[in-house]
Amino acid sequence: MEQYHRKLINDCMPKLICVTSTLETIVDNLLEKNVINEWMKDYILEPQGDSVKKLYELIQGRGPKAFTDLCGVLKKTNNLTAYNILTSKTSEKYKQKLSSIELLDTTFNNTIIECDVPYVKIHPERKQMKNADPLIGIYPMNSNPKGHALILNISDIKNNDDTTGIDVNMTNVNKLFKGLGYIIHTKADVTEKNIINVIDIFVDICYKGKANSIVVFIMCHGYTGKDSNRLSDIFTTDGFTINTYWMIEQFTKNGWFTNIPKLFFIDACRGRNNEFGWKYCDGGNNYLKNDILIKPPIGIFTNHHFRDVFIAYATLPGCTSKFDPIEGSWFVQKLCQVFREKACDTDLFQMMQLVDIELQKLNSIERGFQTVEWILKNVNKFFYFNPGLYDDNSNYN
């Protein structure tokens, strides 16, 4: 549930308690919608304590759809006064925040979807992973949802051929992070100006969400930056370039996300060369035509101290990222394959090693070679996704 929804409920708690009736019917409807479970129903209806207050307190921890489901149930059970308290747009106190949500609906394709259990494997004993080494910490990954994931797909670029197979990538990445328990935000073919707005809004979403982690997954064309502060640049749909380190810095510069892991996956070429210096170059799809005419990347990277930042590049600096027109990119293929099977009991860094091992199986003289590169910026704890497992051991709703 969004932070401002929680605040609205708590601020209006005395009124809500007074006007809410037919509690048992409300609880039954919430149980039917899987917003709560059986023991929660028993806890709310037990005679000890204020049952209505317990309902409104407990609902605040029931995931991103809980507020919408609660309002729907209140309306269905004819608790119209309570419904109006929570849904009225006349309150100046919440008007600005509600407007910002409406803006997000026009900016993002914001998908909040249930955990896809068949796609991502859950620990057979429903056990959250713990670190055996007392000297090394572990990032908490038990919030519901796990976090927010921004998925950027930029394939329609000025003066460049479209990449075939990108829809397969989008489908697989969406299913993966949906199954891992994230709220998915997708955006396609953004311009230089739009991508700045998208990042700003997404940072604000993550700040308000207070979840355990942040994911940014970028699929696009790119090349290696021209100085040490630009390990990779990506292209926007109008042919300009974005400094990836500038993008990462937007999540670190204000200190909002200290001790929150920020995961960046960049599936893009970083040059024209096939790995290991092969003379053959696999065509114009791997780089922009007339790229010497492209303006320098926007954003000046300042040397902030990055904390809790993980960056995975599909390929090495100067090299192409391989792409199959039917199966999608090699990187997305193997990352989804490994994560969906191993995320339940394997930490992030070991999984990246397995992704690289799986990529080696696709390498050949005919098709070229590809090696994953990942970078840790003050990541000094283990990271487990713990898919399907949350504080109250409930499924993601």
KEPA-823535 format. One record per residue (C-alpha): residue number from 1; residue in one letter; x, y, z. Coordinates in nm, 2 decimals. Layout:
N
+------+-------+--------+--------+--------+
: vonu : vexza :   east :  north :     up :
+------+-------+--------+--------+--------+
:  NUM :     A :      X :      Y :      Z :
...
+------+-------+--------+--------+--------+
//
This chain:
397
+------+-------+--------+--------+--------+
: vonu : vexza :   east :  north :     up :
+------+-------+--------+--------+--------+
:    1 :     M :   0.00 :   0.00 :   0.00 :
:    2 :     E :   0.13 :   0.35 :  -0.08 :
:    3 :     Q :   0.26 :   0.55 :   0.21 :
:    4 :     Y :   0.00 :   0.83 :   0.16 :
:    5 :     H :  -0.28 :   0.58 :   0.16 :
:    6 :     R :  -0.16 :   0.45 :   0.50 :
:    7 :     K :  -0.14 :   0.81 :   0.62 :
:    8 :     L :  -0.49 :   0.88 :   0.50 :
:    9 :     I :  -0.63 :   0.57 :   0.68 :
:   10 :     N :  -0.44 :   0.66 :   1.01 :
:   11 :     D :  -0.54 :   1.03 :   1.00 :
:   12 :     C :  -0.91 :   0.93 :   0.94 :
:   13 :     M :  -0.90 :   0.63 :   1.18 :
:   14 :     P :  -1.15 :   0.77 :   1.44 :
:   15 :     K :  -1.41 :   0.86 :   1.17 :
:   16 :     L :  -1.36 :   0.53 :   1.00 :
:   17 :     I :  -1.42 :   0.33 :   1.32 :
:   18 :     C :  -1.74 :   0.52 :   1.39 :
:   19 :     V :  -1.89 :   0.48 :   1.04 :
:   20 :     T :  -1.78 :   0.13 :   0.95 :
:   21 :     S :  -2.05 :  -0.15 :   1.00 :
:   22 :     T :  -2.11 :  -0.51 :   0.88 :
:   23 :     L :  -1.75 :  -0.59 :   0.97 :
:   24 :     E :  -1.79 :  -0.96 :   0.93 :
:   25 :     T :  -1.92 :  -0.92 :   0.57 :
:   26 :     I :  -1.63 :  -0.69 :   0.49 :
:   27 :     V :  -1.38 :  -0.94 :   0.62 :
:   28 :     D :  -1.54 :  -1.22 :   0.43 :
:   29 :     N :  -1.52 :  -1.02 :   0.11 :
:   30 :     L :  -1.15 :  -0.94 :   0.17 :
:   31 :     L :  -1.08 :  -1.30 :   0.23 :
:   32 :     E :  -1.26 :  -1.40 :  -0.09 :
:   33 :     K :  -1.03 :  -1.15 :  -0.28 :
:   34 :     N :  -0.72 :  -1.30 :  -0.11 :
:   35 :     V :  -0.64 :  -0.96 :   0.05 :
:   36 :     I :  -0.63 :  -1.13 :   0.39 :
:   37 :     N :  -0.60 :  -1.50 :   0.50 :
:   38 :     E :  -0.79 :  -1.71 :   0.75 :
:   39 :     W :  -0.58 :  -1.64 :   1.06 :
:   40 :     M :  -0.61 :  -1.26 :   0.98 :
:   41 :     K :  -0.99 :  -1.30 :   0.97 :
:   42 :     D :  -0.98 :  -1.47 :   1.31 :
:   43 :     Y :  -0.75 :  -1.20 :   1.45 :
:   44 :     I :  -0.98 :  -0.92 :   1.33 :
:   45 :     L :  -1.30 :  -1.08 :   1.46 :
:   46 :     E :  -1.18 :  -1.21 :   1.79 :
:   47 :     P :  -1.35 :  -1.02 :   2.08 :
:   48 :     Q :  -1.03 :  -0.87 :   2.23 :
:   49 :     G :  -0.96 :  -0.52 :   2.11 :
:   50 :     D :  -1.14 :  -0.29 :   1.86 :
:   51 :     S :  -1.21 :  -0.52 :   1.56 :
:   52 :     V :  -1.27 :  -0.23 :   1.32 :
:   53 :     K :  -0.94 :  -0.07 :   1.42 :
:   54 :     K :  -0.76 :  -0.40 :   1.38 :
:   55 :     L :  -0.90 :  -0.43 :   1.02 :
:   56 :     Y :  -0.78 :  -0.08 :   0.92 :
:   57 :     E :  -0.44 :  -0.13 :   1.08 :
:   58 :     L :  -0.38 :  -0.48 :   0.93 :
:   59 :     I :  -0.49 :  -0.38 :   0.58 :
:   60 :     Q :  -0.20 :  -0.13 :   0.55 :
:   61 :     G :   0.05 :  -0.42 :   0.52 :
:   62 :     R :  -0.14 :  -0.62 :   0.26 :
:   63 :     G :   0.03 :  -0.51 :  -0.06 :
:   64 :     P :  -0.02 :  -0.25 :  -0.34 :
:   65 :     K :  -0.37 :  -0.36 :  -0.43 :
:   66 :     A :  -0.51 :  -0.36 :  -0.08 :
:   67 :     F :  -0.63 :   0.00 :  -0.07 :
:   68 :     T :  -0.82 :  -0.04 :  -0.40 :
:   69 :     D :  -0.97 :  -0.37 :  -0.28 :
:   70 :     L :  -1.07 :  -0.22 :   0.05 :
:   71 :     C :  -1.25 :   0.07 :  -0.11 :
:   72 :     G :  -1.43 :  -0.17 :  -0.34 :
:   73 :     V :  -1.55 :  -0.39 :  -0.06 :
:   74 :     L :  -1.66 :  -0.08 :   0.15 :
:   75 :     K :  -1.87 :   0.03 :  -0.15 :
:   76 :     K :  -2.01 :  -0.32 :  -0.21 :
:   77 :     T :  -2.11 :  -0.36 :   0.16 :
:   78 :     N :  -2.29 :  -0.02 :   0.16 :
:   79 :     N :  -2.03 :   0.14 :   0.39 :
:   80 :     L :  -2.06 :   0.45 :   0.17 :
:   81 :     T :  -1.95 :   0.70 :   0.43 :
:   82 :     A :  -1.62 :   0.51 :   0.49 :
:   83 :     Y :  -1.58 :   0.47 :   0.12 :
:   84 :     N :  -1.62 :   0.85 :   0.06 :
:   85 :     I :  -1.37 :   0.93 :   0.33 :
:   86 :     L :  -1.11 :   0.72 :   0.16 :
:   87 :     T :  -1.19 :   0.81 :  -0.20 :
:   88 :     S :  -1.29 :   1.18 :  -0.18 :
:   89 :     K :  -1.06 :   1.40 :  -0.40 :
:   90 :     T :  -1.17 :   1.72 :  -0.22 :
:   91 :     S :  -0.92 :   1.69 :   0.06 :
:   92 :     E :  -0.65 :   1.95 :  -0.01 :
:   93 :     K :  -0.41 :   1.75 :   0.21 :
:   94 :     Y :  -0.41 :   1.46 :  -0.04 :
:   95 :     K :  -0.50 :   1.63 :  -0.36 :
:   96 :     Q :  -0.14 :   1.68 :  -0.48 :
:   97 :     K :  -0.05 :   1.32 :  -0.41 :
:   98 :     L :  -0.35 :   1.19 :  -0.59 :
:   99 :     S :  -0.27 :   1.41 :  -0.88 :
:  100 :     S :   0.08 :   1.27 :  -0.90 :
:  101 :     I :  -0.06 :   0.92 :  -0.92 :
:  102 :     E :  -0.29 :   1.03 :  -1.21 :
:  103 :     L :   0.02 :   1.17 :  -1.38 :
:  104 :     L :   0.20 :   0.84 :  -1.34 :
:  105 :     D :  -0.08 :   0.66 :  -1.52 :
:  106 :     T :  -0.02 :   0.87 :  -1.83 :
:  107 :     T :   0.36 :   0.84 :  -1.80 :
:  108 :     F :   0.41 :   0.47 :  -1.73 :
:  109 :     N :   0.25 :   0.15 :  -1.83 :
:  110 :     N :   0.23 :   0.07 :  -1.47 :
:  111 :     T :   0.15 :  -0.30 :  -1.41 :
:  112 :     I :   0.07 :  -0.44 :  -1.07 :
:  113 :     I :   0.02 :  -0.81 :  -1.11 :
:  114 :     E :   0.01 :  -1.12 :  -0.91 :
:  115 :     C :   0.31 :  -1.35 :  -0.85 :
:  116 :     D :   0.35 :  -1.59 :  -1.14 :
:  117 :     V :   0.44 :  -1.90 :  -0.94 :
:  118 :     P :   0.48 :  -2.13 :  -1.24 :
:  119 :     Y :   0.74 :  -1.91 :  -1.40 :
:  120 :     V :   0.96 :  -1.84 :  -1.09 :
:  121 :     K :   1.04 :  -2.13 :  -0.86 :
:  122 :     I :   0.96 :  -2.08 :  -0.49 :
:  123 :     H :   1.17 :  -2.25 :  -0.22 :
:  124 :     P :   1.01 :  -2.59 :  -0.16 :
:  125 :     E :   1.01 :  -2.54 :   0.22 :
:  126 :     R :   0.90 :  -2.18 :   0.18 :
:  127 :     K :   1.21 :  -2.08 :   0.36 :
:  128 :     Q :   1.38 :  -1.74 :   0.34 :
:  129 :     M :   1.75 :  -1.76 :   0.28 :
:  130 :     K :   1.98 :  -1.66 :   0.56 :
:  131 :     N :   2.35 :  -1.59 :   0.55 :
:  132 :     A :   2.57 :  -1.85 :   0.72 :
:  133 :     D :   2.87 :  -1.61 :   0.76 :
:  134 :     P :   2.81 :  -1.38 :   1.06 :
:  135 :     L :   3.07 :  -1.14 :   0.93 :
:  136 :     I :   2.88 :  -1.06 :   0.61 :
:  137 :     G :   2.53 :  -0.92 :   0.63 :
:  138 :     I :   2.23 :  -0.99 :   0.41 :
:  139 :     Y :   1.99 :  -0.74 :   0.25 :
:  140 :     P :   1.63 :  -0.78 :   0.39 :
:  141 :     M :   1.41 :  -0.90 :   0.11 :
:  142 :     N :   1.07 :  -0.98 :   0.27 :
:  143 :     S :   0.86 :  -0.67 :   0.19 :
:  144 :     N :   0.54 :  -0.71 :   0.00 :
:  145 :     P :   0.60 :  -0.62 :  -0.28 :
:  146 :     K :   0.98 :  -0.68 :  -0.30 :
:  147 :     G :   1.02 :  -0.34 :  -0.47 :
:  148 :     H :   0.96 :  -0.15 :  -0.80 :
:  149 :     A :   1.11 :  -0.25 :  -1.13 :
:  150 :     L :   1.14 :   0.00 :  -1.42 :
:  151 :     I :   1.18 :  -0.18 :  -1.76 :
:  152 :     L :   1.29 :   0.05 :  -2.04 :
:  153 :     N :   1.27 :  -0.08 :  -2.40 :
:  154 :     I :   1.43 :   0.16 :  -2.66 :
:  155 :     S :   1.44 :  -0.01 :  -3.00 :
:  156 :     D :   1.29 :   0.25 :  -3.24 :
:  157 :     I :   1.59 :   0.49 :  -3.27 :
:  158 :     K :   1.64 :   0.76 :  -3.52 :
:  159 :     N :   1.88 :   0.66 :  -3.81 :
:  160 :     N :   1.89 :   0.30 :  -3.69 :
:  161 :     D :   1.73 :  -0.03 :  -3.78 :
:  162 :     D :   1.48 :  -0.17 :  -3.53 :
:  163 :     T :   1.60 :  -0.47 :  -3.33 :
:  164 :     T :   1.39 :  -0.78 :  -3.41 :
:  165 :     G :   1.30 :  -1.01 :  -3.12 :
:  166 :     I :   1.27 :  -0.72 :  -2.86 :
:  167 :     D :   0.91 :  -0.82 :  -2.78 :
:  168 :     V :   1.03 :  -1.16 :  -2.66 :
:  169 :     N :   1.28 :  -0.98 :  -2.43 :
:  170 :     M :   1.00 :  -0.76 :  -2.29 :
:  171 :     T :   0.77 :  -1.06 :  -2.22 :
:  172 :     N :   1.04 :  -1.26 :  -2.05 :
:  173 :     V :   1.17 :  -0.97 :  -1.83 :
:  174 :     N :   0.82 :  -0.88 :  -1.73 :
:  175 :     K :   0.74 :  -1.23 :  -1.63 :
:  176 :     L :   1.06 :  -1.27 :  -1.44 :
:  177 :     F :   1.03 :  -0.97 :  -1.22 :
:  178 :     K :   0.66 :  -1.01 :  -1.18 :
:  179 :     G :   0.74 :  -1.36 :  -1.05 :
:  180 :     L :   1.01 :  -1.23 :  -0.82 :
:  181 :     G :   0.74 :  -1.01 :  -0.66 :
:  182 :     Y :   0.80 :  -0.66 :  -0.80 :
:  183 :     I :   0.56 :  -0.40 :  -0.92 :
:  184 :     I :   0.64 :  -0.35 :  -1.29 :
:  185 :     H :   0.67 :  -0.02 :  -1.46 :
:  186 :     T :   0.74 :  -0.04 :  -1.84 :
:  187 :     K :   0.82 :   0.24 :  -2.08 :
:  188 :     A :   0.91 :   0.21 :  -2.45 :
:  189 :     D :   1.09 :   0.43 :  -2.70 :
:  190 :     V :   1.15 :   0.74 :  -2.49 :
:  191 :     T :   1.32 :   1.06 :  -2.61 :
:  192 :     E :   1.60 :   1.23 :  -2.44 :
:  193 :     K :   1.36 :   1.47 :  -2.26 :
:  194 :     N :   1.11 :   1.19 :  -2.17 :
:  195 :     I :   1.37 :   0.96 :  -2.02 :
:  196 :     I :   1.47 :   1.23 :  -1.77 :
:  197 :     N :   1.11 :   1.27 :  -1.66 :
:  198 :     V :   1.06 :   0.90 :  -1.64 :
:  199 :     I :   1.36 :   0.85 :  -1.41 :
:  200 :     D :   1.25 :   1.14 :  -1.19 :
:  201 :     I :   0.90 :   1.00 :  -1.15 :
:  202 :     F :   1.03 :   0.65 :  -1.09 :
:  203 :     V :   1.27 :   0.77 :  -0.82 :
:  204 :     D :   0.97 :   0.94 :  -0.65 :
:  205 :     I :   0.77 :   0.62 :  -0.67 :
:  206 :     C :   1.05 :   0.42 :  -0.51 :
:  207 :     Y :   1.09 :   0.68 :  -0.24 :
:  208 :     K :   0.72 :   0.67 :  -0.15 :
:  209 :     G :   0.70 :   0.29 :  -0.18 :
:  210 :     K :   0.95 :   0.21 :   0.09 :
:  211 :     A :   1.02 :  -0.14 :  -0.05 :
:  212 :     N :   1.33 :  -0.35 :   0.00 :
:  213 :     S :   1.49 :  -0.31 :  -0.34 :
:  214 :     I :   1.49 :  -0.12 :  -0.67 :
:  215 :     V :   1.54 :  -0.27 :  -1.02 :
:  216 :     V :   1.61 :  -0.08 :  -1.35 :
:  217 :     F :   1.63 :  -0.30 :  -1.66 :
:  218 :     I :   1.73 :  -0.13 :  -1.99 :
:  219 :     M :   1.71 :  -0.29 :  -2.33 :
:  220 :     C :   1.84 :  -0.07 :  -2.61 :
:  221 :     H :   2.13 :   0.02 :  -2.84 :
:  222 :     G :   2.45 :   0.16 :  -2.68 :
:  223 :     Y :   2.82 :   0.20 :  -2.69 :
:  224 :     T :   3.11 :   0.25 :  -2.45 :
:  225 :     G :   3.15 :   0.59 :  -2.30 :
:  226 :     K :   3.45 :   0.80 :  -2.39 :
:  227 :     D :   3.58 :   0.85 :  -2.04 :
:  228 :     S :   3.62 :   0.66 :  -1.72 :
:  229 :     N :   3.30 :   0.80 :  -1.57 :
:  230 :     R :   3.09 :   0.67 :  -1.86 :
:  231 :     L :   3.12 :   0.29 :  -1.87 :
:  232 :     S :   2.83 :   0.27 :  -2.11 :
:  233 :     D :   2.60 :   0.51 :  -2.29 :
:  234 :     I :   2.26 :   0.43 :  -2.42 :
:  235 :     F :   2.06 :   0.58 :  -2.71 :
:  236 :     T :   1.72 :   0.74 :  -2.68 :
:  237 :     T :   1.46 :   0.71 :  -2.96 :
:  238 :     D :   1.55 :   1.06 :  -3.10 :
:  239 :     G :   1.91 :   0.95 :  -3.14 :
:  240 :     F :   2.07 :   1.12 :  -2.84 :
:  241 :     T :   2.27 :   0.95 :  -2.57 :
:  242 :     I :   2.23 :   0.91 :  -2.20 :
:  243 :     N :   2.51 :   0.86 :  -1.96 :
:  244 :     T :   2.43 :   0.54 :  -1.76 :
:  245 :     Y :   2.62 :   0.66 :  -1.46 :
:  246 :     W :   2.42 :   0.98 :  -1.46 :
:  247 :     M :   2.11 :   0.77 :  -1.45 :
:  248 :     I :   2.24 :   0.56 :  -1.16 :
:  249 :     E :   2.34 :   0.87 :  -0.98 :
:  250 :     Q :   1.97 :   0.98 :  -0.97 :
:  251 :     F :   1.91 :   0.70 :  -0.72 :
:  252 :     T :   2.20 :   0.78 :  -0.50 :
:  253 :     K :   2.26 :   1.16 :  -0.49 :
:  254 :     N :   2.00 :   1.24 :  -0.22 :
:  255 :     G :   2.08 :   0.96 :   0.01 :
:  256 :     W :   1.72 :   0.84 :  -0.01 :
:  257 :     F :   1.80 :   0.48 :  -0.07 :
:  258 :     T :   2.09 :   0.41 :   0.16 :
:  259 :     N :   2.11 :   0.04 :   0.25 :
:  260 :     I :   1.85 :  -0.04 :  -0.02 :
:  261 :     P :   2.00 :  -0.25 :  -0.30 :
:  262 :     K :   1.97 :  -0.09 :  -0.64 :
:  263 :     L :   2.00 :  -0.33 :  -0.93 :
:  264 :     F :   2.07 :  -0.21 :  -1.28 :
:  265 :     F :   2.07 :  -0.45 :  -1.58 :
:  266 :     I :   2.18 :  -0.30 :  -1.91 :
:  267 :     D :   2.13 :  -0.52 :  -2.22 :
:  268 :     A :   2.29 :  -0.31 :  -2.49 :
:  269 :     C :   2.59 :  -0.31 :  -2.72 :
:  270 :     R :   2.89 :  -0.13 :  -2.59 :
:  271 :     G :   3.08 :  -0.10 :  -2.92 :
:  272 :     R :   3.11 :  -0.25 :  -3.27 :
:  273 :     N :   3.35 :  -0.53 :  -3.20 :
:  274 :     N :   3.29 :  -0.90 :  -3.15 :
:  275 :     E :   3.46 :  -1.02 :  -2.83 :
:  276 :     F :   3.82 :  -1.16 :  -2.85 :
:  277 :     G :   3.89 :  -0.93 :  -3.15 :
:  278 :     W :   3.72 :  -1.12 :  -3.43 :
:  279 :     K :   3.74 :  -0.93 :  -3.76 :
:  280 :     Y :   3.38 :  -1.01 :  -3.85 :
:  281 :     C :   3.13 :  -0.75 :  -3.73 :
:  282 :     D :   2.76 :  -0.86 :  -3.73 :
:  283 :     G :   2.61 :  -0.56 :  -3.90 :
:  284 :     G :   2.45 :  -0.23 :  -3.85 :
:  285 :     N :   2.20 :  -0.35 :  -3.59 :
:  286 :     N :   2.48 :  -0.33 :  -3.33 :
:  287 :     Y :   2.55 :   0.04 :  -3.36 :
:  288 :     L :   2.41 :   0.36 :  -3.48 :
:  289 :     K :   2.48 :   0.48 :  -3.83 :
:  290 :     N :   2.66 :   0.82 :  -3.84 :
:  291 :     D :   2.72 :   0.81 :  -3.47 :
:  292 :     I :   3.00 :   1.06 :  -3.50 :
:  293 :     L :   2.72 :   1.32 :  -3.55 :
:  294 :     I :   2.55 :   1.24 :  -3.23 :
:  295 :     K :   2.55 :   1.50 :  -2.96 :
:  296 :     P :   2.75 :   1.42 :  -2.64 :
:  297 :     P :   2.55 :   1.24 :  -2.37 :
:  298 :     I :   2.33 :   1.45 :  -2.14 :
:  299 :     G :   2.40 :   1.46 :  -1.77 :
:  300 :     I :   2.73 :   1.54 :  -1.60 :
:  301 :     F :   2.85 :   1.26 :  -1.37 :
:  302 :     T :   2.98 :   1.38 :  -1.04 :
:  303 :     N :   3.19 :   1.16 :  -0.82 :
:  304 :     H :   2.93 :   1.07 :  -0.56 :
:  305 :     H :   3.01 :   0.77 :  -0.34 :
:  306 :     F :   2.78 :   0.50 :  -0.47 :
:  307 :     R :   2.63 :   0.27 :  -0.21 :
:  308 :     D :   2.44 :  -0.06 :  -0.25 :
:  309 :     V :   2.46 :  -0.04 :  -0.63 :
:  310 :     F :   2.48 :  -0.35 :  -0.86 :
:  311 :     I :   2.53 :  -0.30 :  -1.23 :
:  312 :     A :   2.52 :  -0.59 :  -1.48 :
:  313 :     Y :   2.62 :  -0.53 :  -1.85 :
:  314 :     A :   2.53 :  -0.78 :  -2.11 :
:  315 :     T :   2.87 :  -0.76 :  -2.27 :
:  316 :     L :   3.22 :  -0.61 :  -2.22 :
:  317 :     P :   3.33 :  -0.26 :  -2.31 :
:  318 :     G :   3.37 :  -0.22 :  -2.69 :
:  319 :     C :   3.18 :  -0.53 :  -2.78 :
:  320 :     T :   2.84 :  -0.62 :  -2.93 :
:  321 :     S :   2.55 :  -0.78 :  -2.74 :
:  322 :     K :   2.42 :  -1.08 :  -2.93 :
:  323 :     F :   2.06 :  -1.11 :  -3.03 :
:  324 :     D :   1.85 :  -1.39 :  -3.17 :
:  325 :     P :   1.55 :  -1.26 :  -3.38 :
:  326 :     I :   1.33 :  -1.54 :  -3.24 :
:  327 :     E :   1.46 :  -1.61 :  -2.89 :
:  328 :     G :   1.56 :  -1.25 :  -2.80 :
:  329 :     S :   1.90 :  -1.14 :  -2.67 :
:  330 :     W :   2.14 :  -1.39 :  -2.53 :
:  331 :     F :   2.17 :  -1.20 :  -2.21 :
:  332 :     V :   1.79 :  -1.19 :  -2.14 :
:  333 :     Q :   1.75 :  -1.56 :  -2.24 :
:  334 :     K :   2.01 :  -1.68 :  -1.99 :
:  335 :     L :   1.94 :  -1.44 :  -1.71 :
:  336 :     C :   1.57 :  -1.54 :  -1.71 :
:  337 :     Q :   1.66 :  -1.90 :  -1.73 :
:  338 :     V :   1.90 :  -1.89 :  -1.43 :
:  339 :     F :   1.70 :  -1.65 :  -1.21 :
:  340 :     R :   1.36 :  -1.83 :  -1.25 :
:  341 :     E :   1.52 :  -2.16 :  -1.13 :
:  342 :     K :   1.78 :  -2.04 :  -0.88 :
:  343 :     A :   1.65 :  -1.72 :  -0.72 :
:  344 :     C :   1.47 :  -1.92 :  -0.45 :
:  345 :     D :   1.80 :  -2.04 :  -0.29 :
:  346 :     T :   2.09 :  -1.87 :  -0.46 :
:  347 :     D :   2.23 :  -1.52 :  -0.40 :
:  348 :     L :   2.26 :  -1.26 :  -0.68 :
:  349 :     F :   2.63 :  -1.28 :  -0.74 :
:  350 :     Q :   2.63 :  -1.66 :  -0.78 :
:  351 :     M :   2.34 :  -1.64 :  -1.02 :
:  352 :     M :   2.54 :  -1.39 :  -1.23 :
:  353 :     Q :   2.83 :  -1.64 :  -1.25 :
:  354 :     L :   2.58 :  -1.90 :  -1.37 :
:  355 :     V :   2.44 :  -1.66 :  -1.63 :
:  356 :     D :   2.79 :  -1.62 :  -1.77 :
:  357 :     I :   2.85 :  -1.99 :  -1.77 :
:  358 :     E :   2.52 :  -2.04 :  -1.96 :
:  359 :     L :   2.62 :  -1.77 :  -2.21 :
:  360 :     Q :   2.94 :  -1.97 :  -2.29 :
:  361 :     K :   2.72 :  -2.25 :  -2.42 :
:  362 :     L :   2.60 :  -2.01 :  -2.70 :
:  363 :     N :   2.95 :  -1.90 :  -2.80 :
:  364 :     S :   3.10 :  -2.01 :  -3.13 :
:  365 :     I :   3.33 :  -1.89 :  -3.40 :
:  366 :     E :   3.04 :  -1.85 :  -3.63 :
:  367 :     R :   2.81 :  -1.66 :  -3.39 :
:  368 :     G :   3.07 :  -1.48 :  -3.19 :
:  369 :     F :   3.14 :  -1.46 :  -2.82 :
:  370 :     Q :   2.98 :  -1.27 :  -2.53 :
:  371 :     T :   3.09 :  -1.23 :  -2.17 :
:  372 :     V :   2.88 :  -1.06 :  -1.90 :
:  373 :     E :   3.03 :  -0.79 :  -1.69 :
:  374 :     W :   2.90 :  -0.69 :  -1.35 :
:  375 :     I :   3.01 :  -0.42 :  -1.11 :
:  376 :     L :   2.96 :  -0.38 :  -0.74 :
:  377 :     K :   2.95 :  -0.04 :  -0.58 :
:  378 :     N :   2.98 :  -0.07 :  -0.20 :
:  379 :     V :   2.77 :  -0.39 :  -0.21 :
:  380 :     N :   2.89 :  -0.57 :   0.10 :
:  381 :     K :   2.60 :  -0.80 :   0.18 :
:  382 :     F :   2.44 :  -1.10 :   0.03 :
:  383 :     F :   2.13 :  -1.05 :  -0.18 :
:  384 :     Y :   1.85 :  -1.32 :  -0.21 :
:  385 :     F :   1.53 :  -1.24 :  -0.39 :
:  386 :     N :   1.32 :  -1.49 :  -0.17 :
:  387 :     P :   1.05 :  -1.51 :  -0.44 :
:  388 :     G :   0.70 :  -1.57 :  -0.31 :
:  389 :     L :   0.80 :  -1.52 :   0.06 :
:  390 :     Y :   0.71 :  -1.22 :   0.27 :
:  391 :     D :   0.70 :  -1.10 :   0.63 :
:  392 :     D :   0.37 :  -1.27 :   0.69 :
:  393 :     N :   0.45 :  -1.56 :   0.46 :
:  394 :     S :   0.16 :  -1.46 :   0.23 :
:  395 :     N :   0.15 :  -1.46 :  -0.14 :
:  396 :     Y :   0.20 :  -1.14 :  -0.33 :
:  397 :     N :  -0.13 :  -0.97 :  -0.40 :
+------+-------+--------+--------+--------+
//
